[in-house]
Amino acid sequence: MHLDALDSARTGDGPMDLNAVRDVSRAISAAHLFIYLVPETAEEAAELGVTDRGPTYLAFRSAAMGAVPWQVTLAAFYNFSPRAARAMAGVWDAAPPERWQAARFLAAGRAMRRVDVHLIDDHLAEARSLIDPVVAGADYAGKVLAAANASVVLPPDPLVALWQQITVAREWRGDAHLVVLADNGLGPCDCLVLHTATGRLPTALARATRRWDDEEWSAATARLVARGWLDSHGVVTDAGSAARERIEVETDRHCAALWAPIGNAGARRFASLIAPITNAFTAAGTFQAVHGQSDLA
């Protein structure tokens, strides 16, 4: 869809406000993030016979797509190096994707109850009444991870079912973001270098999980320096910060259509309803490994 059309996404309460889109996007990213950081995820993976963090992350996140080869996961995840994605080879031999998906739901439910995520039944029902039409009405063309997650049968646990619907919306934005990155000529390593330079994701964490080597990281840095987005020391410039924000705004424009079924008021209300998830994990210190609410996409 052309960006002019995206700008005109309308709802019952008028055109989508990109500030509302940004607010709800941050809320869903934050409410989804804990799954990559809590011990329950590693424990459930160990029950399936995999103890390495890299393959665990890749298997859990790509399980909704089925038993795809690592090359498909690499394409869908975008900013991982081939050597990082290749490490997942064999995870479907340890357990089929449906068992990984079930284990992910178990980890999510256990973790949310451990930190005492408190959503009263009325708020759970209201949150579902808002997110369900968003998921049902979404255009999944080109949205591989979002479409895969939307196809997953929701678990009987109401809190985990809500989290899975949040996951669909989170992956939808991520899928849209990759299109914008490509349109702006930011390759898989380049976008990661710029992301860490803005301080949104610790460099050490990005390097350890995405596994770009020194030569690849230096080459990506050099390309960004040549564009004027980083200085000679690898520090983000004003132009680089502006470019990164422009990319976020372009992503918000794509996502305006996603949230149009519930409008600005509905998007803001949904963000407030799911805040207890993030608040509980923040209070438990879960996010200390990252700065801010990074997507880790």
Secondary structure, DSSP 4 states (H G I P E B T S, - for coil): --HHHHHT-EETTEEPPHHHHHHHHHHHHHHHHGGGTSHHHHHHHHHTT---HHHHHHHHHHGGG-S--HHHHHHHH-SS-HHHHHTTTTHHHHS-HHHHHHHHHHHHHHHHHHTT----HHHHHHHHHHHHHHHHH---TT-HHHHHHHTSPPPS-HHHHHHHHHHHHHHHHHHHHHHHHHHTT--HHHHHHHHHHTTSS-HHHHHHHH---HHHHHHHHHHHHHTTSB-TTSPBPHHHHHHHHHHHHHHHHHHHHHHTTTHHHHHHHHHHHTHHHHHHHHHTTGGGGSSSS----
